């Protein structure tokens, strides 16, 4: 288990070839956080692809994949259609969604926030197998890309020619500006990228736009771990144990439960909250109701805190 609270792109736990087909250049996958909890959330790894790298056509029988494209461009192929995902886009793959990925630029970065997949554990096992059995590993008789393994079905054919469609025409692709729901307050805009109904109830995925100087805070009673990906900008994190650090773009902030703290945007910053276990959608909907029907209560901090507690969401926004 990664115990670091501030994880930079250099802080990987393991470095693995993701598509070890013997060709060069190889893709590279780095592993940052092991999954945990009832739903096995927040398994974070990152693949770096070169032009031509392909993830074969497959689907998962259980487990969810949420990807952030953090550089380059990749084609996402599913159900005979394909669209290009670019930096800042989110791709959310639910079980039984067949999919394939083709990198169309070098240095395409595919940062994954898995749920219930334990994928990297499998990849480490496979790496060890490959290292011990190099001669037979690429033998077709080995059938490593057919049949069921690791809770996934890998098809033994490539996806045929796909129709090009706009990014918003693939249900699994959530472009940077896309929102299932959007809420704005002074200094902060929140966009829902993946709803709880798309994660078997485990979590929500949010994109937070913070103006410079904006603060988020939570108390030591916070019952969930917090994970933020700094997509752009920078923040100062101050924790009640005295630890403080500055997180820049591409860093991860991983705070264990029951450790209070605060995040302050040092400039205009975009955070991704890929493992939001609290019911932020319910909280935002109720706040929206107050905004329209009982605006005076919006300025009552105690009332807002009560609404947060009721909806099991515990991160306080500076403007609420
Ligand atoms: Fe997949």
Boltz pocket constraint, residues with backbone or C-beta under 6 A from the ligand:
constraints:
  - pocket:
      binder: B
      contacts: [[A, 58], [A, 60], [A, 65], [A, 93], [A, 99]]
      max_distance: 6.0
